[in-house]
Amino acid sequence: MAVIEQHYREVVAALDKELGTAYTFAYFWATRRPDAEYPLLEEVVGEIVNGPFSASGAGDDPISAYDWVSSGMHL
């Protein structure tokens, strides 16, 4: 079993406990921005979480990404 498969449930639980769904999603989504600076400012999290969104291709669907995060980030 790969290390990721072995420990991802622990990581998911820790992220949810420390950041919550909205912040976890925002941090993952922000990696797509070349100018992202961490830690994310509260305003940036709000911009990411509250859209507006426009999907422009494969892997570019924020609603599905948020659903994935909020449902436990299953591999």
C-alpha positions as CSV (number, residue, x, y, z in Angstrom):
1,M,0.0,0.0,0.0
2,A,1.4,3.4,-1.0
3,V,2.1,5.9,1.8
4,I,-0.7,8.2,0.4
5,E,-3.3,5.5,0.6
6,Q,-2.1,4.5,4.0
7,H,-2.3,8.0,5.6
8,Y,-4.7,10.1,3.5
9,R,-7.6,9.6,6.0
10,E,-5.5,11.1,8.8
11,V,-4.5,14.0,6.6
12,V,-8.1,14.7,5.5
13,A,-9.2,14.6,9.1
14,A,-6.5,17.0,10.2
15,L,-7.2,19.4,7.4
16,D,-10.9,19.4,8.2
17,K,-10.3,19.9,11.9
18,E,-7.8,22.7,11.4
19,L,-9.1,24.6,8.4
20,G,-12.7,23.4,7.7
21,T,-14.1,22.7,4.3
22,A,-14.1,26.2,2.8
23,Y,-10.5,26.9,3.8
24,T,-9.2,23.5,2.7
25,F,-10.9,23.9,-0.7
26,A,-9.5,27.5,-1.0
27,Y,-6.0,26.4,-0.3
28,F,-6.2,23.6,-2.8
29,W,-7.8,25.8,-5.5
30,A,-5.3,28.6,-4.9
31,T,-2.5,26.4,-6.0
32,R,-3.8,27.0,-9.5
33,R,-2.9,30.7,-9.2
34,P,0.7,31.6,-10.1
35,D,0.6,34.6,-7.7
36,A,-0.8,32.7,-4.7
37,E,0.8,33.7,-1.4
38,Y,0.4,31.7,1.8
39,P,-1.1,31.9,4.2
40,L,-4.1,33.0,2.2
41,L,-5.7,36.2,3.4
42,E,-9.3,35.9,4.5
43,E,-10.4,38.1,1.5
44,V,-8.7,35.7,-0.9
45,V,-10.4,32.7,0.7
46,G,-13.7,34.6,0.3
47,E,-13.0,35.3,-3.4
48,I,-12.2,31.7,-4.1
49,V,-15.1,30.2,-2.1
50,N,-17.7,32.6,-3.3
51,G,-16.8,32.6,-7.0
52,P,-17.9,33.5,-9.6
53,F,-16.7,30.4,-11.3
54,S,-16.4,29.5,-15.0
55,A,-15.2,26.1,-15.9
56,S,-12.9,26.2,-19.0
57,G,-11.9,22.6,-19.4
58,A,-11.1,19.3,-17.7
59,G,-10.1,19.6,-14.1
60,D,-11.5,23.1,-14.0
61,D,-14.7,22.5,-12.2
62,P,-14.8,24.2,-8.8
63,I,-18.2,22.9,-7.9
64,S,-17.0,19.3,-8.3
65,A,-13.7,20.1,-6.5
66,Y,-15.6,21.6,-3.6
67,D,-17.9,18.6,-3.5
68,W,-14.9,16.3,-3.4
69,V,-13.4,18.2,-0.5
70,S,-16.7,18.4,1.5
71,S,-17.4,14.7,1.0
72,G,-14.1,13.6,2.5
73,M,-11.6,13.8,-0.4
74,H,-11.8,10.1,-1.3
75,L,-9.0,8.8,-3.5
